[in-house]
């Protein structure tokens, strides 16, 4: 069920003549301009970004920015607290040497833990090129789990990794446990345990993964052409429909289908090359391939152009 964002209920600024056009924002002048007719729809727009640019190779130890981070609704008070730095002049201290201006409140331990988890989630997502919407969903899942305190004793990194795995599946771009494990410091077994506990604690579910969820990504990473990808997708789907691979994981079936399609084409790939991309062992690919090989003539699409005939395919 789709959730309604708080931004959906806010008034939307549109051009009266072209309400469907996407306005262009002129940051220098602070104007919002209609690209169709050039009408300045809004002026004096506040720039909510940082006033300074920060470069990764900057050697400066002090942050030149005079404003804090953007508002984070996942933290208490929206993370709009003010931190007062230590004074250096005589006016900053009283007659007893105590600081006159002190922080009324520092960040709570729960907010600090969530901030660290959010940074870890952003780091993992960046390493496997996941978009911002998946990061936001992962942060929301982590906050729900953390506030319920239903996974006490589990490390926050393990919970964050499992939440990232769930968010990927809920957004329709699933990643394998091995892919999540590769960018985190947590074992595959621990991520799997947290995954099951989170689904139970939040009373939620995820769609079953299919061979098609991974096919385009695996073929793209292997540098295979579109024809081979379509053939591999057709082979995997027919193999499942004919119940040739009972009990086999969709990832191993997809890997076997890619191997069969590539061997029949001019763009051949070895079991090891496919296994490295799919994250499965060579023996796993061979086991699934042996199950679908006897029905190979029935699995290929009718318009597939064979470079190697079906009867010449490896029998393994």
N, C-alpha and C positions, 0 to 999 in steps of 0.2 A: 504494500500500500504506500503510495507516494506521500511524503511528509510535506507540509506547507511551511515554507520559510517565512521568517519574520519580515523579510524584504518584500514578499509578495503583496502585503497589505499596505505598503507605503505608496503615496501618490507618485505617479510616473510622469516625468517631464517629457512632453512630446511636441512636435511641430503641429500647429493647428491645420496646416494644409497637407502635411504628409505624416500622419500619425504612426505609420509603420516603419518609417526610416530610422536608421540607427544614428543618433546624434554624434557629431565629432566634437571632442573637447580640446579647446585651445588652452593648454596649460599656462602659456606665457601671459595671455590676456585674461584668463579666467572666464572664458566664454564657452557656451555650448551652442554649436552651429548645426543647422540642418544641411546635410550634404546635397539635398535635392534643389533647394531654392536659396540657400545661403542665409536664411533668417537666423538671427541671434536669438535663440529661445531662452537662454538663461545667461546672466552675467554675474560677475563676482563669485564664481564658483570656488569653494574652498578646496585647496589641494591638501588631501589627507596623507600624502606621502612624506617621506623624510625630506628635510630641508637641505641635507648634505648627502653627497654620494660617498659611500664607503668602498674602498678598493681592498682586495684580498692581500695585496702586497704593501699595504700601508704600514709604516713603522711607528705611527703615532700611538701612544699608549692611552690617550684620552679621547673620548667620544665627543666630537664637536657639536653633535646634535643637541638642541635645547628642548627637545620634546621626547616623550617616551615612546614605547612601542604602540602599535595600533591596538584597539580594543579587542580583547579576547573574551567572547561571551561564555566560554567554557570554564573560565576561572571565576572565583568569587569576586564581586565588585567589578567584574569586567577587566581586571588587571589594570585599573586606572589609579593605582596608588602612586604617591609621590615619595621619592627617596631623597633625603637631604644629605648632601655630601659634607664631609668634615671641613669645618672652617679653619682658616690659617691665620687670619688677622686677630688683633686684640679684641675687636668688637664681637667676635664669635664666642667668647668665653666670659663667664661671670667672675666675680672677685675671688671665688674659691678654685678657679681653674676648670670648672665644669662647662661643657658645651651648652650654649643657650638654646640652640635649635636642635631638637632631637626628632627622630622618626616616630610618629605616633603609632605606627604599626608596620611591622616587617611582613614579608610574605610567609604565609602559613606553611606548615610542613606538607599538607595535602596539595596545595597549589604548587609547591616546589617539586613534589614528586610528579605531578601531572605535566609541569613544564618540561622536566627532564624526559618524560615519556614522549611528549609531543616532538621534542627535538630528535629523539631516536627514530620516531616514526617518519619524520620528514627526511632524515638521513637515509633510511632504508628505501623509502619511496623514490628518492632522487637517484639512488644507485641502480634501480631497475626501471627508471623512466616512467613512473606512474604519475598520472595527472593530479591536479589539485583537488578535484572532487573526491577522489579516493582517499587522499590524506585527510580531508575534512570528515568523511564518514568514519575513518579509522579513529580519529580523535574523539568523535562522539561515542563510538562503541567503547573506547577505553574509559572515558569519563563515566559511562553508565556502569561498567564493571567495577571501577574503582570505588564509586560511591556506594554500590551495593555491598561491598566488602565480602563478596561471595567466593573469592579466590584467594583467601588469606593463605600465606605460606608460599605462594607462587611469586616469582620475581616479576617486577614490572616490565622488564625487557621481554620476558616470555609472553606475558599478556599482550603487550604491544605487537609482537610478531604475529600472534594468533589473530588479533583484531585486524591486522593488515591483510592476512589471508582471507578472513571472512569478508572484509570490505571489497576485496578484489572479486570475489565470487558474487556478492550481491550487486556489484556494478556491471556484471557481465563480462569482465576481463580477468578470468581466474588465472592464478599463478600456482605452480606446483609447490608442495612443501619444501622440496629441495631448493627451489628458487628463492623462497623466503629464508630458508636456513642459510643460504649462501651469503646473504647480506646482513644477517643478524649473528649474534654471539650465542645463540641458543640451539640446542640439538633438535633434530627433526622429531624425535620422540616426545620431547617436552612441549614443542609447539602443538603437536597432535593432541596431547592431553589437555592443554589449555583450550584448544579449539572446541573439543567436546564439552568441557565444563562451561565455557562461555555460552554456547548454544543452549545449554540446559538452564543456566542462570538467567539469561535474558529471554528465555522462552521464544526464541526465534529460530529460523531455519534458513537454509541456503539451497538454491537449485542444484540438482545433480549435474555434475560436469559431464560433458560429452566430448567425443573425438573432435568435433568441429570447433570447440573452444580453443584448441591449441594448434590446429592445423596451419592456419595462415602464418602464425608467428614462427612455428618451427620451420616451415618451408622458406620463409623470408630469411631467417637466420642461416639457413643452409644454402641460400642463393639459388633456389630452384625456380624455374619459370612458372608462369601462371598455369600452363597446361598440365604440368606435373602436379601442382597443388590441387587443381580441380579433380584430377584422376585419383589422387590419394584420398581426397574427401569423399569421392564416390565409392572407392573401395572400402573405406572404413564404415561408411553408412550402410552399404550392402552387407558387409560382414556382420554387423549388429542385427540388421533386419532378418538375415538368414540364420541367426543364432549360432554362428560359427565360433564365437569367442566367449563362451559363458564363463563368468567369473574373472575375466581379464580386465585390468584397469583401462580406462579410456586412453591414458597416456601411452601405454604399451601397444594398444591396438593402433593408435595414430602413428606411432613410430614404425610398426610393421607395415602399415599401409604406405607410408612414405618410402620405405625401403623397396617395396614391391613396385610402386609407380616409378621410382627413379631407375630401378634396374631394367624396366621395360622401355625407358627413354634414353636419349643420348646423354642426359645429365645424371650420371650414376653417382651414388653416394654409398659409402661403406657403412656397415653396422656401427662401427665405432664413431664415425662422424655424426650419425643420427643420434646415437646414444649419448654423446657429449652434449648435444643441444637439448634433447628431450629429458635428460637426467635419468635415463634407465640403463641397465646393464645390457651388454651384447646378448647374453643368454636369454634375457627377458624378451628381446626383440625376436630372437630365433624361435622361442616357444610360441609366440603369437603368430609369427609368419608361417610356421608349420601347420597351424590350425586353419589358416585361410588359403594356403597354397593349393590344396586339391580342388578348390572351386574358383581358381584364378580366372578362367575364361568368363565366368559369370559376373565377375566383380568389376571389370574395367568398363568405362563408359563406351558407348557404341562408336563415338567419333574420335576415340583416342588413336593417335598416330604412333604405332609401335616402331621402335628402333631395334628392339630385341623381341622376337615372337614369344608368346606365352609359353610354348613348350620348351623354350630355351632358358627360361628363368631359373635362377639358382634353386636347388631343392633343399639345401642345407640338411 
